[in-house]
Amino acid sequence: MQYQAILFDLDDTLYDLRSYWRVRLSEALAEISTRYPQLERDALVREAIAQKVYIDKMPGFLRSLGIDDEPLIAGTHNSFGRDWFARLVLHDDAPATLEALRPHYKLGLVTNGPSRTQRPKIEQFGLGAFLDVLIVSEEAGVAKPDPAIFRLALEQLDVTPAQALYVGDSLEFDLPGAAAAGMPFIWMNPRNEQLPVHLPRPLAEITRLTELVQLLL
């Protein structure tokens, strides 16, 4: 099959959200562990990750720990969110990979999340210069793994599911969604995680984006 398009996930595919999130949590929670020595910082970070604590959830997370110092809560919240988008960076090989693929394929993005978080990332990364289609789930009214959001991107790129590849990291949203839409899937797996036996097999597995160039060109 001659592929004509490549669609990408955003978070933890084109940039490392997990590592960035961990660093920002560690920075923000440093004062908490200083003021409350029984709350060890690394343990706090692990618990915040387990509870999926992003910016808006930080105050509630701190109160759930028994912290009632509202100025401290506000300061931690502000520290955590300050310059959040401005400090994000793409994977170091992402721009070169997209530049190499662009002359040969239509390129697009399908990302879950609200516009208020996903659009600033897209702008910060300058993805509009590389990608022909940019789809954010809140704007589309449907989210991965629903195959409808993948079909929307395929329609905008004017390709069939078999003519497009989807590149993503999530075994919960990306792999099953692409499979349901009839698209071959390439698994971005930089941490060498194991693929559960019940999931569809990806077309290929990569640890760095630049491997796409080797696979496809």
N, C-alpha and C positions, 0 to 999 in steps of 0.2 A: 504494500500500500504506500502510495506517495502522499505523505502528510502535507497539508497546506497551511495549518495554523497550530499555534501553541498557546495554550491558556495557562496562566500562573495563579496560584494562591499568593497571598501577600505575607501574612504573619508567619514567621518561622520557615518561610520558603525563600523570599527575596531578601529578608534580613532576619537577624537572630533576636526575636522578641524575648525568648525565655532567658537568655543571658542578660539582656538589657534590663528586664523586669527585676531579675535577682539583684543586680547591682543597685538599681534605684531603691529597692526595698531596703537593702543593707545600709545605704546612705541615710534614708529617711528614718529608720528605726534605731540608729545609733544613739540618739539622745534618750529614747525610751529605755534602752537597756542600761544607760548610765544612771538614769533617775530611778529605775526599778531594777536593781541588780538581779532579782529572782527571774527576770525575763531576759534570758540569754539571747543575744542578737541573732545568731545563726538559727536557733530554734524558732524565733519569731519569724524569720524570713521563710523558713520551711512551712510554718503554719499558714502564713499569709499566702504563699503559693498554693498550698492545698485548698485554701478557701477562695482562691481566685480573687485576691484583693487587688483591684486596680484603683485608680485615683478616687473615684466617687465612694468607694467602699471603705477607705482608710479610717474615717472617723468612727464608723460603726464597729469596725474590727478592733480598734483600740478600746472602745467602751466595753466590748465583750470580754476584754482581758481584765476588767475591773479598774481601768484607768478613768479617773473622773476629773483630771486636771484639764479643763477646757482650753486654756491658752496653749498648753503643751500639745493637745490633740490638734488644734488649729495650726500650730507651727509645723507639726509633722505632716499634716495634710498638705500644707502649702509647699513644704520642702519636697515632698514626693511628686507633686504635680508640676513644679517649676521647670520651665523649659523642656517639658517632656518630649515634645515633637522635635524641637530644634536640635536635640542631642542624638536623635536616631540616625543611624547610618545603614546603608545597604551592605549586604555581603560584599567583601572587597572584589570579588570576581563577577558581581552582578552586572555592572554597566558594560563591561567588555563582552560578557555572554550575550546580553540583549543586543548589543551592536552587531555582533557576529551573526546572530540569528535573523535579525530584522530584514536583511536583503533577500532572504530565502523563504520566510514564513510571515503570515499575518500573526500578530501578537496581541494578546489580551490579558486582562486581569479579572478574576472573579473572587471577591473577598467578602466574608461575613463581617457584620458589624454595623454600627450606626455611622452616619455621615460625619458626625462631629469628631469621631476618632479616625476613621479611615481616610477621609479626604485630606486632612492635614498631613498624614503620612505620604499619600500619593504626591502631594505638592512638595513636601520636604525632599523626597527622593527624585523629583523631576521625572516621574514615570510617564507623564503625558508625551514626552519626547520620544519614547520608545514604543509605546503601546497604542494599538488602534482602537481598542475597546476597553473601557474601565467600568466594571459593574460592582456596585456596593449593594449588599443585600437589603439594607433598609430602603434604599431608593427603588430597588427592583420589586420589593414587596414579597420576596421569597428568599430563602436562605439555604445554603448547603446543609445537609446532603440532598435536599429536594432536587431532582434532576431538572426541574423547570428553570432554575437559574443558569444551569449550564446550557440548556437549549436556547435561552435568551441570548447568551453570548455567541453561540454558534450561528443563530439567525443574523445577528449584527455583522458577523464576519463572513456570512454567506458561504458556510461550509457545512458538510454533513458531520455527524459524530465520528464516523470512521476516518474522516480526513483531518481530525484534530487530536492533539495530545493535551492532557492536563497534567501539570506538574504541581505537586503539593505535598505537604508533610502530614496532614491529619488523617489518621486511620478512622476517625469518627465521622468526619465531614467530607474530606476530599476524595478518598478512595471509594467509599460506597456511592457517593454522589456521582462521580465520574462513571463508575461502572453502570449505575442505573440509567445514565444518559447515553450509554453505548460508546463512551470515549475510552481509548487506551490511556492508562495512567502511569506516570513516572513518579516514583516515591522519593521525595527528598528526605533522606534519613542520615543526617550528619552524626547522630549519636549511636548509630549502629544498633538500633532497637530491633527486636524480633517481631516478625509479622505473624499475628495470630492465625492459626490454621483455618479458621472459619471464614476469613476474608478473601476476596478475589485476589488473584496474583497480579502484581503490577507488571507492566511491560518491561520495566527496568527499575533499578534502584541506584540512586546517586548520593554521594556525600557532599559534593560541591557542585555549584551551578555550571562551572566550566566543563564538567563532564558531559553536559548536553551537547556542546559543540563537537566533542569527540564522537558522540552517539549519532548525531543527526547530520553532520556536514562531512 
